[in-house]
Amino acid sequence: MLEMTSMKIMICIILKFFIIGIPSKRPSIGHLVLKWPPVCIFNRTVEAQLTQISAILVSNMAIAIELMTELVMTVLRTTLMVYPHDVVDRGDGERRP
C-alpha cells in the first residue's frame, strides 16, 4: 500500500514536469505534444489536476519525502540485494548471523 502510494506520487511529479514544464524560457516536451489539437482538449483538465496534486504534495512535503525515501529504500533493497543488518562478517570471509 505504501509503495503504491509513493509510486503514484513519483508518477504525478514526473507527469507534472512533463506536461507543465519546469519554469524556464523553453517549453517542455509535454507542451509541444499537448499543443496538437486532439490532445489540446484534455490539456487544461490534466494540467489543473496535476497542479492540484502538486499543491497537495507541497503542503504535505514531509509525507511526500517519507514516501519517496521508503520507495528509494525498497528499490535499493531489491536491486542491490542488501544483506540484512543482523548478518555480520566475522573476519574469515564468511557472512553469518
N, C-alpha and C positions, 0 to 999 in steps of 0.2 A: 504494500500500500504506500509506504513512504517512498520507495524507489519509483513507483509510478508517478507520484506527485512531483518529485524532483525532476523526473524526465519531462513531464508536462511543462514545468516551469522553464527548463532549458529550451524546449522547443518553442515556447512562446517568446522567449527573449530572442532567439535566433530569427524567428519569423518577424518579430517587430523590427529588428535591424534590417532584415531583407526587404520588407515592404516599405517601412517608413524611412529607413536610411539613417546612417549616423550623421549627426548635424555637421555638415560641411558644404563646400561650394558644389561638389559633384553629386549628382543624384545617385541613388543606389540602383542596383540591377533590378530590384523589385519595382522601382518607379518606372523604369523603361518598359518592363514587361507589362505592368498594370496600366500603361497608357494605351495599350491595344484595346480598341472599342468593346469587344465582347467581355473582356476582363474588367474594363473600367467601371462597369455597372456595379460590380461587387466590391470595388476598391474602397469606397467610403465606409461600408459596413465593416469590412475586415479591419481596416485601419482604426476605426473607432473602437472595436472590440480589443484589439491588441494594445491600443493606448490605455484603455481602461485596465487591462490585465497588468501592464507595466506600472500603472499608478498604484495598483494594489500591491505589487511587488515592492515598490519603493517604500510604501507605508509599512509594509511588513518585512523590511530588509533583513532583520535578524532571523526570521523564519526562513526566508529565501536562502540566506547564507548557510544556515544549518542544513537545509535540504540539499544544497549544492555540495556541501562538504561531505554529507552522507553518500551522495552519488559518486563523488570522486573516490572516496574510500572503498566503496563497493567495486568500482572499476579496478582500482589498484589491487584489491584482494583477489579478484577473479582473473585479471590478465597477467599479473606478475606472480601469482601463486605465492603470496606472502605466507611465510611459516607462522604457525600460532605462536603467541607470546610465551607460552609455557614450555616451548621446545628450546633447549639450550645446547650450545656446543661445549663439550667437556674438555676440549683441547686435543683430543685424539682424532679429530676429523669426523667423528660420528655425531649426528644430532639426535638427541633422545630427550624424553620428558624428565 
